[in-house]
Amino acid sequence: MTLLERIPALSDEEVVNLLANARRLSEQGDEKQKAAAAEILPSLETEAEQRRQARLERTKAKRAAARKPRKVAA
């Protein structure tokens, strides 16, 4: 299984860390590291953004649920 195939199974923290490392290597790595980083960066960026959006939606839903008036049993 390649790293690209494993991205969806990674935790949010692992995706963020891998993305940070890939960005660093794309700028500071040797040619082989830059090539590898360039290959996975688009997928990592997409995955990180999708997960960020999902977290925002969950947060928004929780806040909306907290604002709903609750019925009190008489």
MDTraj code that builds the backbone (N, CA, C; nanometers):
import mdtraj as md
import numpy as np

residues = "MET THR LEU LEU GLU ARG ILE PRO ALA LEU SER ASP GLU GLU VAL VAL ASN LEU LEU ALA ASN ALA ARG ARG LEU SER GLU GLN GLY ASP GLU LYS GLN LYS ALA ALA ALA ALA GLU ILE LEU PRO SER LEU GLU THR GLU ALA GLU GLN ARG ARG GLN ALA ARG LEU GLU ARG THR LYS ALA LYS ARG ALA ALA ALA ARG LYS PRO ARG LYS VAL ALA ALA".split()
xyz = np.array([
    [0.0843, -0.1169, 0.0000],
    [0.0000, 0.0000, 0.0000],
    [0.0898, 0.1246, 0.0000],
    [0.0626, 0.2151, -0.0896],
    [0.1436, 0.3368, -0.0992],
    [0.0973, 0.4395, 0.0034],
    [0.1779, 0.5394, 0.0236],
    [0.1432, 0.6455, 0.1170],
    [0.0164, 0.7169, 0.0711],
    [0.0029, 0.7387, -0.0572],
    [-0.1171, 0.8037, -0.1094],
    [-0.2426, 0.7240, -0.0751],
    [-0.2325, 0.5933, -0.0800],
    [-0.3475, 0.5081, -0.0493],
    [-0.3793, 0.5089, 0.0997],
    [-0.2794, 0.5348, 0.1820],
    [-0.2968, 0.5328, 0.3273],
    [-0.3533, 0.6636, 0.3829],
    [-0.3491, 0.7712, 0.3075],
    [-0.3898, 0.9025, 0.3584],
    [-0.5301, 0.9019, 0.4194],
    [-0.6314, 0.8452, 0.3556],
    [-0.7649, 0.8479, 0.4174],
    [-0.7730, 0.7771, 0.5525],
    [-0.6863, 0.6817, 0.5773],
    [-0.6895, 0.6062, 0.7027],
    [-0.6095, 0.6742, 0.8142],
    [-0.5365, 0.7784, 0.7824],
    [-0.4564, 0.8477, 0.8825],
    [-0.5447, 0.9327, 0.9730],
    [-0.4992, 0.9548, 1.0949],
    [-0.5717, 1.0435, 1.1862],
    [-0.5520, 1.1876, 1.1396],
    [-0.6349, 1.2766, 1.1921],
    [-0.6219, 1.4181, 1.1573],
    [-0.4827, 1.4701, 1.1912],
    [-0.4331, 1.4322, 1.3076],
    [-0.3005, 1.4762, 1.3505],
    [-0.1916, 1.4246, 1.2564],
    [-0.2040, 1.2999, 1.2134],
    [-0.1054, 1.2425, 1.1218],
    [-0.1074, 1.3136, 0.9868],
    [-0.2257, 1.3489, 0.9398],
    [-0.2366, 1.4211, 0.8121],
    [-0.1692, 1.5573, 0.8233],
    [-0.1967, 1.6282, 0.9320],
    [-0.1371, 1.7615, 0.9508],
    [0.0152, 1.7514, 0.9606],
    [0.0645, 1.6534, 1.0358],
    [0.2097, 1.6370, 1.0496],
    [0.2745, 1.5992, 0.9169],
    [0.2132, 1.5088, 0.8452],
    [0.2676, 1.4673, 0.7162],
    [0.2662, 1.5827, 0.6168],
    [0.1597, 1.6617, 0.6194],
    [0.1512, 1.7788, 0.5326],
    [0.2623, 1.8784, 0.5651],
    [0.2849, 1.9043, 0.6931],
    [0.3917, 1.9973, 0.7329],
    [0.5285, 1.9450, 0.6875],
    [0.5505, 1.8159, 0.7038],
    [0.6786, 1.7577, 0.6612],
    [0.6949, 1.7642, 0.5097],
    [0.5883, 1.7357, 0.4369],
    [0.5955, 1.7400, 0.2906],
    [0.6236, 1.8821, 0.2427],
    [0.5590, 1.9800, 0.3050],
    [0.5841, 2.1201, 0.2671],
    [0.7298, 2.1578, 0.2950],
    [0.7797, 2.1163, 0.4111],
    [0.9194, 2.1467, 0.4460],
    [1.0153, 2.0819, 0.3461],
    [0.9912, 1.9537, 0.3156],
    [1.0799, 1.8838, 0.2229],
    [1.0712, 1.9395, 0.0805],
    [0.9551, 1.9902, 0.0429],
    [0.9426, 2.0466, -0.0911],
    [1.0277, 2.1717, -0.1081],
    [1.0599, 2.2360, 0.0039],
    [1.1443, 2.3554, -0.0012],
    [1.2901, 2.3278, 0.0341],
    [1.3131, 2.2363, 0.1294],
    [1.4473, 2.2189, 0.1828],
    [1.5104, 2.0837, 0.1536],
    [1.4351, 1.9923, 0.0973],
    [1.4879, 1.8583, 0.0760],
    [1.5784, 1.8486, -0.0459],
    [1.6386, 1.7301, -0.0601],
    [1.7168, 1.7061, -0.1811],
    [1.6189, 1.6792, -0.2965],
    [1.6707, 1.6557, -0.4150],
    [1.5841, 1.6411, -0.5327],
    [1.4848, 1.5256, -0.5187],
    [1.5306, 1.4148, -0.4629],
    [1.4431, 1.2984, -0.4454],
    [1.3307, 1.3308, -0.3462],
    [1.3639, 1.3987, -0.2370],
    [1.2649, 1.4362, -0.1365],
    [1.1663, 1.5381, -0.1924],
    [1.2169, 1.6324, -0.2717],
    [1.1296, 1.7321, -0.3334],
    [1.0306, 1.6658, -0.4290],
    [1.0774, 1.5678, -0.5046],
    [0.9909, 1.4969, -0.5983],
    [0.8835, 1.4180, -0.5237],
    [0.9223, 1.3514, -0.4164],
    [0.8265, 1.2736, -0.3373],
    [0.7239, 1.3664, -0.2721],
    [0.7692, 1.4779, -0.2206],
    [0.6789, 1.5745, -0.1573],
    [0.5809, 1.6307, -0.2600],
    [0.6306, 1.6630, -0.3780],
    [0.5444, 1.7174, -0.4833],
    [0.4366, 1.6178, -0.5239],
    [0.4678, 1.4912, -0.5152],
    [0.3720, 1.3865, -0.5527],
    [0.2563, 1.3765, -0.4529],
    [0.2865, 1.3926, -0.3240],
    [0.1810, 1.3726, -0.2245],
    [0.1169, 1.5019, -0.1736],
    [0.1800, 1.6161, -0.1970],
    [0.1265, 1.7425, -0.1456],
    [-0.0180, 1.7706, -0.1883],
    [-0.0543, 1.7573, -0.3152],
    [-0.1936, 1.7876, -0.3522],
    [-0.2958, 1.7013, -0.2781],
    [-0.2678, 1.5739, -0.2644],
    [-0.3602, 1.4849, -0.1927],
    [-0.3682, 1.5204, -0.0453],
    [-0.2546, 1.5503, 0.0144],
    [-0.2533, 1.5870, 0.1562],
    [-0.3265, 1.7188, 0.1799],
    [-0.3052, 1.8158, 0.0935],
    [-0.3723, 1.9439, 0.1084],
    [-0.5235, 1.9286, 0.0953],
    [-0.5668, 1.8482, -0.0004],
    [-0.7094, 1.8228, -0.0189],
    [-0.7684, 1.7542, 0.1028],
    [-0.7018, 1.6508, 0.1511],
    [-0.7498, 1.5762, 0.2676],
    [-0.7548, 1.6652, 0.3911],
    [-0.6519, 1.7440, 0.4134],
    [-0.6486, 1.8329, 0.5298],
    [-0.7615, 1.9351, 0.5226],
    [-0.7869, 1.9893, 0.4061],
    [-0.8939, 2.0880, 0.3906],
    [-1.0310, 2.0241, 0.4116],
    [-1.0524, 1.9051, 0.3592],
    [-1.1796, 1.8353, 0.3786],
    [-1.2039, 1.8074, 0.5265],
    [-1.1012, 1.7652, 0.5957],
    [-1.1143, 1.7373, 0.7382],
    [-1.1384, 1.8647, 0.8177],
    [-1.0750, 1.9729, 0.7775],
    [-1.0957, 2.1014, 0.8445],
    [-1.2402, 2.1469, 0.8274],
    [-1.2909, 2.1341, 0.7050],
    [-1.4299, 2.1713, 0.6788],
    [-1.5268, 2.0847, 0.7592],
    [-1.4991, 1.9565, 0.7683],
    [-1.5850, 1.8655, 0.8445],
    [-1.5854, 1.9046, 0.9924],
    [-1.4680, 1.9406, 1.0466],
    [-1.4614, 1.9844, 1.1863],
    [-1.5424, 2.1117, 1.2071],
    [-1.5323, 2.2059, 1.1120],
    [-1.6084, 2.3299, 1.1228],
    [-1.7587, 2.3025, 1.1204],
    [-1.8011, 2.2124, 1.0346],
    [-1.9433, 2.1771, 1.0261],
    [-1.9923, 2.1119, 1.1553],
    [-1.9105, 2.0224, 1.2123],
    [-1.9490, 1.9595, 1.3391],
    [-1.9597, 2.0631, 1.4500],
    [-1.8652, 2.1560, 1.4527],
    [-1.8672, 2.2617, 1.5536],
    [-1.9900, 2.3493, 1.5363],
    [-2.0197, 2.3840, 1.4118],
    [-2.1362, 2.4665, 1.3834],
    [-2.2645, 2.3954, 1.4277],
    [-2.2743, 2.2663, 1.4008],
    [-2.3920, 2.1893, 1.4404],
    [-2.4044, 2.1822, 1.5928],
    [-2.2935, 2.1638, 1.6619],
    [-2.2967, 2.1594, 1.8086],
    [-2.3424, 2.2928, 1.8666],
    [-2.2923, 2.4016, 1.8102],
    [-2.3312, 2.5340, 1.8595],
    [-2.4788, 2.5601, 1.8330],
    [-2.5265, 2.5196, 1.7171],
    [-2.6679, 2.5383, 1.6846],
    [-2.7547, 2.4556, 1.7787],
    [-2.7122, 2.3356, 1.8095],
    [-2.7887, 2.2503, 1.9012],
    [-2.7901, 2.3094, 2.0415],
    [-2.6829, 2.3718, 2.0822],
    [-2.6754, 2.4311, 2.2148],
    [-2.7647, 2.5547, 2.2259],
    [-2.7896, 2.6210, 2.1151],
    [-2.8729, 2.7409, 2.1157],
    [-3.0225, 2.7094, 2.1141],
    [-3.0603, 2.5898, 2.0731],
    [-3.2018, 2.5542, 2.0652],
    [-3.2612, 2.5566, 2.2059],
    [-3.3774, 2.6187, 2.2191],
    [-3.4415, 2.6157, 2.3509],
    [-3.4882, 2.4743, 2.3838],
    [-3.4634, 2.4356, 2.5040],
    [-3.5028, 2.3011, 2.5457],
    [-3.6348, 2.3092, 2.6189],
    [-3.7191, 2.2124, 2.5903],
    [-3.8496, 2.2065, 2.6567],
    [-3.8294, 2.1506, 2.7966],
    [-3.8928, 2.2126, 2.8901],
    [-3.8841, 2.1705, 3.0280],
    [-4.0131, 2.0963, 3.0622],
    [-4.0001, 1.9762, 3.1172],
    [-4.1172, 1.8979, 3.1551],
    [-4.1844, 1.9633, 3.2746],
    [-4.3151, 1.9741, 3.2681],
    [-4.3897, 2.0383, 3.3778],
    [-4.4308, 1.9424, 3.4845],
])
top = md.Topology()
chain = top.add_chain()
for i, resn in enumerate(residues, 1):
    res = top.add_residue(resn, chain, resSeq=i)
    for name in ("N", "CA", "C"):
        top.add_atom(name, md.element.get_by_symbol(name[0]), res)
traj = md.Trajectory(xyz[None], top)
